[in-house]
């Protein structure tokens, strides 16, 4: 099952070597692939057991498909150079890529693999983050989630890095694929930003990955029309108008009709076919769902030409548990871009298997100690 889900190709991004093919004889097959453990099969093995049960450790979810060379490499020196979060990131990204190949998507494919902080606020300094297709960063207020999300976006929009370096030194590196691997080192201090791309100093990064960032929930509550939504998504009004008009035809959309007159937006939802409301009169959950769908469509369109991330910073926190679960389920659908959600609340248990969850501080017990209350 692990081999088939990987298309019999190595899951290491820079490899993707085919691991099965014809042998010498007409009825022979050569297979050079291995299903490597992410967490070790037994205590004392590479990367430890991760607190998983014996059954969980022997499941397909705990295995990554590799060529024989990388199968040996990832376990060398107790797997210290290949942590579980990196292998889970590679597995998720490779399976996502394989699924799109299988579906015949005629688009380039790329992804952000990791972000490493060297100099940063105390809770971020020295930390490395690996990213899969769907990611949730959980941490209390003040833990550095906003600096993390703005740094991700700051590779293509360096004014974010400049803003967060006014009173501190912010430095580190980002690795992404388009699908060729790239590594960018950044250093920002007192509003000045320096870049080094693939070992060469550059004044700016001409074509990095694209980020669609939603980070100011207050702007959503103040929004009344198309121009406000355009500013929220950092697009022009014409683009925003066209995206809103397409929402009723977007797969999985909860919107049945949209009408736009000058700056005013009126919306009808599929679960309430007899009621059409102005955007400013919509309930909180409906507003969030509408903007989330618009951002998802924008990210999907952008992913046709470059690697794209859809990033939320605190944008889903005012939802009650059922609506939050619905938003996560919508975002978890297979799409050709990555999603990063930074939040103070752990995701509902029903959606966690489809997401790569990272805790602030890096302790999984945090996820159990700060369960989200049921909000009205």
N, C-alpha and C positions, 0 to 999 in steps of 0.2 A: 504493500500500500504506500509506504514512504517513497519507494522508487517511482511508482506510477504517478503519484502526485507531483513529483519533481520532474516528470518527463524523462526519467533516466539520465538526467544531467546533474553534474556537480552543482551544489547550491552556493558555492563560494562565488561572489560577484565577478571577480577577475578571472574565473576559470570557466564555469559552465560547460565543462568537458562532457561529451557524450560518453556514457559508461557501459553501453551495451551495443553489440553489433555482431556481424557474422564471423564465425570461426573458420578454420581451414577447410573442414569438411562441409558437405552440403547440409548436414543435419547437426552442425555444431554452432554454438553461440559463445561469444566471449563476453564476460561480465566483469568489469573492473570497479564496480560501485560497492559502497558499504553504507549501511544505515548506522551512523554514529550516534551514540548517546549524547544528549545535551547535558542533563544531569546524569551522574554515574549510575550504573546498574547496581553497584554495591557500595557500601560505606568504604571510604578511603580511596575511591577512584577519582579520576580527573573531575574537577568542578564540584565534587561532593554530591550529596543526594538532594539538596535543595529543600529538605523537609518533606519530600514526596513519599507516598506509600510505595511498597514494592510493585503493586499493580500499575500505579501511575508511571513509575520509572520504566516499566516494560511496555508502555503504550506507544502507539505511533506518534502521539503528540510530543513525546519526549525524544524523538529521533529526527535527525537531519540527514538527507542523502548527500553523499560525498564521493568523489573519486578516491581511489586507493591512496594516492599521495596525500591528499588533504585529510583523509581519514586518519592517517598516522600523525600528521602535523598538528591537528587540533588537540590531540591528547598528549603531546610532548610536554614535559616539565609540568605534569599535573594539570595541563590545560590552562596554565596561568595567562598565556597570551590570547586565549580565545574564551572569554567569559560566557556564561550561559546567555546573558542578554544579547551579546553579539550573535551567537549561533541562532537564537530565536528570531532576531532581526533578519539574518540571512535567509532562514527558512521561510519566514512569512513573505519576504520580498520576492524570493525566487518562485514560490508557489503562485504569488500574484502575477508575476511576469509570465509564468507558464500558462496560467489560466487565460491571460489576454492573447497569448500566441495561439492557444487552442481555439479561442473565439474569433480569430482572424482580425484583431484590431489593427488597422493600418496606421499606427501612430508610433512615434518614438517613445521609449520608456526609460525613465530614470528615477532616482530616489536619493534622499539624504540618508546616509548611513550612520553618521555619528557627529556629535558635538562635544568638544573637550574644552573645559575652562582651565586656564592657567592662573590668571589674576582675575578675581571677581569677588562679589560679596561673600562673606565668610562661609555660608552654607553651600556655595557653588564652587569655591576655589578647589582646584584639583579633581573635580568630578568629571566623569565621562558618561555621556548618554548615547545609547544605541536606539535606533528607530526602526520599527517594522511598518507594515502598511497602516495599522491603526494603533494609536498610542494614547495613553492617558497618564498624565503627570499629576500625582496627588501630593499636596502639601499644604500646610497651614499658611495663613496670611503672614507675609514677611519672610517666607522661606526662599524666595528668589524666583518664583514661577514667572513673574512678568519679565525679569531680566533674561530668563531663559527663552521665552517666546520672542521677545524683541531682538535677541541676538540671532535666533534662527532667521527672522525676517530681515535683520540688518545686513545680511550678506548682499542682498539685492537692493536694500534701502538703507544705506549707511547712516542716514540721519538718525535712525533708531540707536545705533551704536554711539553716535556722537552725543545724543541726549543722555544716555545712561552712563557716560564717562565724565560728566561734569565734575563730580566730586570724587572720582576714583579711577584707578587703572583697570581697564577691562581688556583681557587678552585671551587668546585660545586658538582653536582651529576647528574647521568644519570639513568633513569629507562627504562628497556626494558623487553620483555616477550619472552620466547622461547619454549612453551607458558607459562611456569612457570614465575612469575614475579621476577625480580632481580633489585636491586638498588646498584649502585656503587658510592661511594664518592671518589673524587680525590682531591689531593693537590699537586701542582707543584711550585717549587721555585728554581731559580738558576740552572735549569737543573735537579733537583732531583724530582722524581715523587713518591708519596705515594698513595696507593689504600686501600679502605675498601669495601669489597664486602659482601652485605647482613649482615652488622654489624660486619664483621670479617676482620681484617687486612690481606692482601695478598701481596706478592712481585710483582705479576702481575696477570692479568685476563687470566686464561687458555683458556676459550672458550667463549668469548663475541660474540656479533653480528659481522658480517663481513662488512667492508666498501670498496667499490670500489670508489676511489676518483680521480677526474680530476680537478686539481687546477692550472696548469701552462700553460696558452695558448701559451706562448712563446715556450714551448717544442714542441707543435703541429706544429708551423710554421717552426721550425728547423728540424723536423723529415723528414728523407729521406727513411728509410727502416724498416724492421721487428724489428731489435734490438732497434731502437729509439722508436717504438711503444710499444715494450715490457717494456722498462723503463718507458714510460708514464703511463702504466696501472699497473706497478709493478708486472709483471709476467715474467716467463722465456721465452726465444725465441721459444722453442718448443710449449709451450702453445699458444703463440701469433700466430705462424704459423698455428696451427690447428684451432684457432678461426677465423682467416681471411679466411681460406679455406672453412669454413662452412657458411659464411655470405650469399652467394647467395641462400641458402636454409632456411635462418632464416625468420620467418613470418614477413611480413611488410618491409623487406629489400629493399632498393633502388639499391642494388648491383646485377648485373646479372652474373658477372664472376670475378674471382681473380686468378692471376697466380703469383707464387713466385719462383724466381731463385736466390739462395744464399740469399743475404739480400734485394734484390730488389723486390718491390711489384708493380704489374701492375693491374689496376682495370678498369672494364667496368660497367657503370651505366645503369639501365633499360631505362632511358629516353634518352640515347645516345648510342644505341646499336652498332653503327659503329665505335666508338672511344674507344680505350684502352690506358690509361695513366699511367705513373709511379706516385707513391704516391706524390713525391716531386713536380710534375707538376700539381696537382689537384687544382681546385679553392678552395677558403676558405670554402665555404658552403659544398662542396663535402668532403673535408678533415674532417670537423667537423662531418658530417653525418656518414662517415665511422668509425671514432673513437667512436662516440656515439653508433652505432650499435654493435661494438666489446665490448664496456663496458657493454652494456645491456645484451648481450649474456653471458659475464663473470658473471654478477650479477645473472642472471637466473640460471646458472649452480651451482653457490655457494649457492643459496637459497635452493637447494635440501638437504643441510646438516645443515644449520644454518641460522638464521635471517640475512638478507642482506640489506644494503642501497647502492644506487648509488648516489653519491654526486658530484655536479658540483659547482665550485667556480670561477665565472667570465669566464667560458668556452664557453658560448653561446653569449657573448656580441658583437662580431664583425659581427653578422649576420644581414641582412636586415630583415624587418618585415615579409615578406612572408616566408622566410626560417626559421625564428625564430618560427613562428606559426606552420610550418611543424614539426620542432623538438619537440615542446611541445606536439603536437598531437600524434607523435610516442611514446613519453615517457609516455603519459597518458593512453595508452592501458593497459588493465588489465594484470598485471604481478605479480608474487609471491614475489616481493620485493618492498621496499620503494624508493622513489626518493626525493632528496633535491636539489634544484637549488638556489644558492645564486647569485644575480645579481643586477646591478644598475638600470636596466630597468624593469618596471612593465610588466607583460605578456600581450599579445594582448587580448582584451576583448572577442574575440571569444573562447578562451581556458580557461579563468578564472574559469568558473563554475566547471571544473573538478579538480581544484587545491585548496589547502589550502594556502592562501596568507597571509604572515606576513610582516608588514612594519617596517622599521627602520627610525626614531623613531616610537614607536607603535601608529601610527596615520594613519588611512585609507586615510586621505586627501593627504598624501604623494603620494599615487598611482595616484591621479589625477593631481598632480603638476609636475610630472617628466615624462611625456609621452615620449616614445622613438621616436626620429626622424626617418624618412625613409632614411636609409643609402643605398648608391649605392653598 
